[in-house]
Amino acid sequence: MTEHDQAGKARKARKAGIAAFVGTTIEWYDFYVYATAASLVFGSVFFPEGTDRLTGIAAAFATYAVGFFARPLGGIVFGHIGDRFGRRSALVITLTMMGAATFLVGLLPTYASVGVAAPVLLVLLRFVQGIAVGGEWGGAVLMAVEHAPEGKKTFYGGFAQLGNPAGALLSTGLFSLLSTLGDDALKEWAWRVPFLLSAVLILIGVLIRLKVEESPVFEGAAAEPDEGLPLTYALKTNWRPILLGIGTLPVAVGGYYLVTTFLTAYATDPSVGLSETTVLNALSVGAVVELIATLGVAWLGDKLGRVRVVIWGLAAVAVLATPQFLVVSSGSTVLIFVVFAAMRLVMAATYGPVAAVLAQMFRPRARYTSISVTYQVAGAVFGGLAPVGSTLMFQATGSVVPVIVLLVAMCALSIACLLKAPQHTDDAMPAEDGQVREARDTSRA
């Protein structure tokens, strides 16, 4: 490859990485806006008056979980589109769907206005959100990783992972600002503002994505003989790495919500008594730390081994699990901010490199379907049930200890599966005969 060709490939990789960052930021912003609203206002806005606080929050988290259960379906649908018709086409559709659903949530009537129709409509729109985000993450990761040269795949995959903390920062930061208007204003009208702003963000994201070239790995794989439905091929050929991938993700998808969404509800519970503003500000600072650290740990993944870096992060999460929850009752705002930031720093190590880890578990054929099914099934099981289950455990026991034990167990499962996970090398460009060269299984933890 000439120097000019290398420069062109690097330019395409940067463009794909930036597009992945912008697109996933908007998608996760939409997803986290719902999560934050569910923990703060949806219990009272969309569910019958007279229910106690924790029951209302559990009901709101149940609608929140609907999005996770819809995500595997989105992964299958858009995995098929991405494997058959291209990554870019699938990603434009997912971003548009997510934006429309989020915007419409901001226009919904409350339970006080229309009764049971309000939560029903909320659940339907949450389902559409889940379908969209189910097809989003895998495609965004593959566009970034497949455009990247060998030796830099973890770094460029980190651009897609930046969208998570960036979206969380936008969400919690905006809600933190709106909470200064007072609890009454937040519950009456202000909660709608973040949802309605989604329309502007989606327009920007779609325009950026339309300018990115198709993945070279997809173009090479498209030249191979058709081997049936991508889902059939994925389940028949990739079932083992799919299972290992699901087991790799409990902390990256479920543990994340324990230290953000559930923690918000726990810390603002009357038994703990932290103000919503303090919690949201601490989470916003943590999101900034994670945002800054994500590309750094992804870069380390290319230098030290991406599987190794994720395992180090998981071990650190297990160590910080107890301080993370106990610090909120310490009365020290400084200590709360420090521990929240430390947890998000080590969470970045579990999340930043995992995009490339998962992408390289699978060979090019049916990769979009395989990575999407892996990530979204894990999201449904661990991400969807973690906030509801942790809230119910806290409600039943009055103690946060079971939640801490759950988080540590998630770390142990993730490490065990990572130690068995295969990692393949892509020859993304087709050979002279038009066929993609066989990927090689190059490394294990």
C-alpha positions in Angstrom: 0.0 0.0 0.0 1.4 3.4 -1.0 1.9 6.3 1.4 -1.0 8.1 -0.4 -3.3 5.0 0.1 -2.3 4.8 3.8 -3.2 8.5 4.3 -6.5 8.0 2.6 -7.3 5.0 4.7 -6.4 6.9 7.9 -8.6 9.8 6.8 -11.6 7.5 6.2 -11.0 5.9 9.6 -11.0 9.3 11.3 -14.2 10.3 9.5 -15.9 7.0 10.4 -14.8 7.4 14.0 -16.2 10.9 14.3 -19.5 9.9 12.7 -19.7 6.9 15.1 -19.1 9.3 18.1 -21.7 11.8 17.0 -24.3 9.2 16.1 -24.0 7.1 19.3 -23.9 10.3 21.4 -27.3 11.2 20.1 -28.7 7.7 20.4 -27.5 7.3 24.0 -28.6 10.9 24.9 -32.1 9.8 23.8 -31.8 6.6 25.8 -30.4 8.2 29.0 -32.9 11.1 28.9 -35.6 8.5 29.4 -33.5 6.7 32.1 -33.0 10.0 34.1 -36.6 11.0 33.7 -37.7 7.5 34.9 -35.7 7.8 38.1 -36.8 11.4 38.8 -40.3 12.2 37.5 -42.0 9.4 35.5 -43.2 7.6 38.7 -45.4 10.5 39.5 -46.2 11.8 36.0 -47.3 8.6 34.3 -48.5 6.3 37.1 -51.5 6.6 39.5 -51.3 9.0 42.4 -51.2 7.5 45.8 -48.6 4.8 45.1 -45.5 5.0 47.3 -42.3 6.5 45.9 -40.4 3.2 45.4 -43.3 1.5 43.8 -43.7 4.4 41.4 -40.0 4.3 40.5 -40.1 0.5 40.0 -43.1 0.9 37.6 -41.2 3.6 35.7 -38.1 1.4 35.6 -40.3 -1.4 34.2 -41.3 0.8 31.3 -37.6 1.6 31.0 -36.8 -2.1 30.8 -39.2 -2.5 27.9 -36.6 -0.7 25.8 -34.0 -3.3 26.7 -36.2 -6.2 25.8 -36.9 -4.6 22.4 -33.2 -4.2 21.7 -32.5 -7.9 20.6 -35.3 -7.6 18.0 -33.7 -4.3 16.8 -30.4 -6.1 16.6 -31.8 -8.9 14.5 -33.7 -6.5 12.1 -31.0 -4.0 11.6 -28.3 -6.7 11.7 -30.0 -8.2 8.7 -30.1 -4.8 7.0 -26.5 -4.1 7.9 -25.2 -7.5 6.7 -27.2 -7.5 3.5 -27.5 -3.9 2.4 -24.8 -2.1 4.3 -23.9 -0.6 7.7 -24.6 3.0 6.7 -28.2 2.4 5.5 -29.1 0.6 8.8 -27.5 3.4 10.9 -29.4 6.3 9.2 -32.7 4.4 9.8 -31.9 3.7 13.5 -31.0 7.3 14.2 -34.2 8.6 12.6 -36.4 6.1 14.5 -34.8 7.0 17.8 -35.2 10.7 17.3 -38.9 10.5 16.4 -39.7 8.3 19.4 -37.8 10.5 21.8 -39.5 13.7 20.5 -42.9 12.1 20.8 -42.3 11.2 24.5 -41.9 14.9 25.1 -45.4 15.5 23.8 -47.2 12.8 25.7 -50.1 13.6 28.0 -49.8 12.7 31.7 -51.7 10.1 33.7 -53.7 12.9 35.3 -54.8 14.0 31.8 -55.7 10.8 30.0 -55.4 8.0 32.6 -54.0 4.6 31.7 -53.4 5.7 28.0 -50.4 7.8 29.2 -48.3 4.9 30.4 -49.4 2.7 27.5 -48.2 5.3 25.0 -45.0 5.7 27.0 -44.3 1.9 26.8 -45.0 1.9 23.0 -42.5 4.7 22.4 -40.0 3.1 24.7 -40.3 -0.1 22.6 -39.5 1.9 19.4 -36.5 3.4 21.2 -35.3 -0.1 22.1 -35.7 -1.3 18.5 -33.6 1.7 17.2 -30.8 1.5 19.8 -30.8 -2.3 19.3 -29.6 -1.8 15.7 -27.5 1.3 16.4 -24.6 0.2 18.6 -23.3 -2.8 16.5 -23.4 -0.8 13.3 -21.7 2.2 14.7 -18.9 0.0 16.3 -18.4 -1.9 13.0 -18.2 1.3 10.9 -15.4 2.6 13.2 -13.5 -0.7 13.8 -13.8 -1.9 10.2 -12.5 1.3 8.7 -9.5 1.3 11.1 -6.1 -0.4 10.3 -4.9 -3.3 12.4 -3.2 -2.1 15.5 -5.6 0.8 15.9 -9.0 -0.9 16.0 -9.5 -0.6 19.7 -8.7 3.1 19.6 -11.1 3.9 16.8 -13.7 1.5 18.3 -13.4 3.8 21.4 -15.0 6.6 19.3 -18.3 4.7 19.2 -18.0 4.1 23.0 -17.5 7.8 23.6 -21.2 8.3 22.7 -22.2 6.6 25.9 -20.6 9.0 28.4 -21.2 12.0 26.1 -24.9 11.1 25.9 -25.1 10.6 29.6 -23.4 13.9 30.2 -25.8 15.8 28.0 -28.7 14.1 29.7 -27.8 14.4 33.3 -26.3 17.9 32.7 -29.5 19.1 31.1 -31.7 17.6 33.9 -29.3 19.0 36.5 -29.8 22.5 35.0 -33.6 22.0 34.8 -33.8 20.8 38.4 -32.7 24.3 39.6 -36.1 25.5 38.5 -37.6 23.4 41.4 -39.3 20.1 41.8 -42.7 21.4 40.8 -41.5 22.9 37.5 -39.5 19.8 36.7 -42.6 17.5 37.1 -45.0 19.9 35.4 -43.2 20.8 32.2 -39.4 21.1 32.4 -38.9 17.3 32.0 -40.2 17.6 28.4 -37.4 19.9 27.2 -34.7 17.3 26.9 -37.0 15.1 24.8 -38.0 17.8 22.5 -34.4 18.9 21.9 -33.8 15.5 20.4 -35.2 16.6 17.0 -32.4 19.1 16.4 -29.7 16.6 17.4 -31.1 13.9 15.1 -31.0 16.2 12.1 -27.3 16.9 12.7 -26.5 13.2 13.2 -28.2 12.0 10.0 -26.4 14.7 7.9 -23.1 13.5 9.3 -23.7 9.8 8.7 -24.8 10.3 5.1 -21.3 11.6 4.4 -19.4 8.5 5.6 -18.4 5.8 3.1 -19.5 2.2 3.5 -17.4 -0.2 5.5 -14.6 -1.9 3.4 -15.2 -5.2 5.3 -18.9 -5.2 4.3 -18.0 -4.5 0.7 -15.6 -7.4 0.8 -18.0 -9.7 2.5 -20.7 -8.8 0.0 -18.6 -10.4 -2.7 -18.7 -13.8 -1.0 -21.4 -16.4 -1.9 -24.7 -16.0 -0.2 -25.0 -18.4 2.8 -28.6 -17.7 3.8 -30.1 -15.4 6.4 -27.5 -13.6 8.5 -29.3 -14.6 11.7 -29.3 -18.3 10.7 -25.6 -18.1 9.8 -24.8 -16.3 13.1 -26.6 -18.8 15.3 -25.2 -21.8 13.4 -21.6 -20.7 13.2 -21.0 -18.0 15.9 -23.1 -19.4 18.7 -20.1 -20.0 21.0 -18.6 -16.4 20.7 -22.1 -15.0 21.0 -22.5 -16.8 24.4 -19.1 -15.7 25.5 -19.8 -12.1 24.4 -23.0 -12.0 26.3 -21.1 -13.2 29.4 -18.5 -10.6 28.8 -21.0 -7.7 29.1 -22.8 -7.8 32.5 -20.8 -4.9 33.9 -20.5 -2.9 30.7 -24.3 -2.8 30.2 -25.9 -3.8 33.5 -23.4 -2.6 36.0 -23.3 0.7 34.3 -27.0 1.3 35.2 -26.5 0.2 38.7 -23.9 3.0 39.3 -26.0 5.6 37.4 -29.7 5.0 37.2 -30.3 2.9 40.3 -27.8 5.0 42.2 -29.8 8.1 41.4 -33.0 6.6 42.9 -31.1 5.1 45.9 -29.2 8.3 46.8 -32.4 10.5 46.6 -34.4 8.1 48.7 -35.6 9.7 52.0 -33.6 7.1 53.9 -30.4 8.5 52.3 -31.6 12.1 51.7 -29.2 13.4 49.0 -30.6 16.2 46.9 -31.4 15.5 43.2 -29.1 18.4 42.2 -26.1 16.9 44.1 -26.5 13.5 42.6 -27.0 14.8 39.1 -24.0 17.1 39.4 -21.8 14.2 40.7 -23.0 12.0 37.8 -22.3 14.8 35.4 -18.7 15.1 36.7 -18.3 11.3 36.5 -19.6 11.4 32.9 -16.9 14.0 32.1 -14.2 11.8 33.6 -15.4 8.8 31.6 -15.6 10.8 28.4 -12.0 12.0 28.8 -10.8 8.5 29.8 -12.5 6.4 27.2 -10.2 7.1 24.3 -7.2 6.8 26.6 -8.1 3.3 27.8 -9.0 2.4 24.2 -5.5 3.5 23.1 -4.0 1.4 26.0 -6.0 -1.5 24.6 -4.0 -1.4 21.3 -0.7 -1.1 23.2 -1.2 -3.6 26.1 -4.0 -5.8 24.8 -7.7 -4.9 24.8 -8.8 -8.0 26.7 -6.3 -7.3 29.4 -7.3 -3.7 29.9 -11.0 -4.7 30.2 -10.1 -7.3 32.9 -8.1 -4.7 34.9 -11.2 -2.4 34.7 -13.5 -5.1 35.9 -11.3 -5.9 38.9 -11.3 -2.2 39.9 -15.1 -2.0 39.6 -15.4 -4.9 42.1 -13.1 -3.1 44.5 -15.0 0.2 44.3 -18.5 -1.4 44.4 -18.9 -1.0 48.2 -17.5 2.6 48.5 -19.6 3.7 45.5 -22.9 3.0 47.4 -21.8 3.7 50.9 -20.3 7.1 50.2 -23.7 8.7 49.5 -24.6 8.5 53.2 -21.2 10.0 54.3 -22.4 13.6 54.2 -19.3 14.6 52.4 -20.0 16.2 49.0 -16.3 16.2 48.0 -16.0 12.5 48.8 -19.1 11.7 46.8 -17.8 13.5 43.8 -14.4 11.8 44.1 -15.8 8.3 44.4 -18.3 8.8 41.6 -15.5 10.0 39.3 -13.3 7.1 40.3 -16.0 4.6 39.5 -16.6 6.1 36.1 -12.9 6.1 35.4 -12.6 2.4 35.9 -16.0 1.8 34.2 -14.4 3.4 31.1 -11.8 0.6 31.1 -14.6 -2.0 31.0 -16.5 -0.2 28.2 -14.0 1.7 26.0 -12.1 -1.3 24.6 -15.1 -3.7 24.5 -16.3 -2.4 21.1 -13.2 -3.8 19.4 -13.2 -6.9 21.7 -16.7 -7.8 20.5 -16.2 -6.9 16.9 -13.2 -9.1 16.6 -14.9 -12.1 18.2 -16.6 -12.6 14.9 -15.4 -13.1 11.3 -16.9 -10.7 8.7 -19.8 -12.9 7.5 -22.9 -11.9 9.5 -20.8 -9.8 11.9 -23.4 -7.0 12.2 -26.0 -9.6 13.2 -23.7 -11.5 15.5 -22.4 -8.4 17.4 -25.9 -6.9 17.7 -27.5 -10.0 19.0 -24.6 -10.4 21.5 -24.8 -6.9 22.8 -28.6 -6.5 22.8 -29.3 -9.8 24.5 -26.9 -8.8 27.2 -28.6 -5.5 27.4 -32.0 -7.1 27.8 -30.8 -9.5 30.5 -28.4 -7.4 32.4 -29.3 -3.8 31.5 -33.0 -4.3 31.5 -33.3 -6.2 34.7 -30.6 -4.6 36.8 -32.4 -1.3 37.6 -35.7 -3.0 38.3 -34.1 -5.9 40.2 -31.9 -3.7 42.3 -34.8 -1.4 43.2 -36.9 -4.3 44.3 -34.0 -5.8 46.3 -33.5 -2.5 48.1 -37.3 -2.2 48.7 -37.5 -5.7 50.1 -34.4 -5.6 52.3 -34.0 -1.9 53.1 -30.3 -2.5 52.4 -28.0 -1.8 49.5 -25.7 -4.8 50.3 -27.5 -7.2 47.8 -27.0 -4.7 45.0 -23.2 -4.5 45.9 -23.0 -8.3 45.8 -24.8 -8.4 42.4 -22.3 -5.9 40.9 -19.3 -7.9 42.2 -20.8 -11.1 40.8 -21.2 -9.4 37.4 -17.5 -8.5 37.4 -16.6 -12.2 38.1 -18.7 -13.5 35.3 -17.3 -10.9 32.8 -13.7 -11.8 33.7 -14.4 -15.6 33.3 -15.9 -15.1 29.8 -13.2 -12.7 28.6 -10.5 -15.3 29.4 -12.1 -17.6 26.9 -13.0 -15.0 24.2 -11.4 -15.4 20.7 -10.0 -12.4 18.9 -9.7 -12.4 15.1 -7.6 -10.2 12.7 -9.4 -8.6 9.7 -8.0 -8.4 6.3 -10.7 -5.9 5.5 -9.8 -5.2 1.9 -10.7 -8.0 -0.6 -7.9 -9.9 -2.2 -7.3 -9.8 -6.0 -9.8 -12.6 -6.5 -12.5 -10.5 -4.9 -12.7 -12.7 -1.8 -12.1 -11.5 1.8 -9.1 -13.3 3.2 -9.7 -15.6 6.1 -9.6 -13.8 9.5 -7.2 -15.3 12.0 -7.7 -16.0 15.6 -4.7 -14.1 16.9 -5.0 -13.6 20.7 -6.7 -14.7 23.9 -6.4 -13.1 27.3 
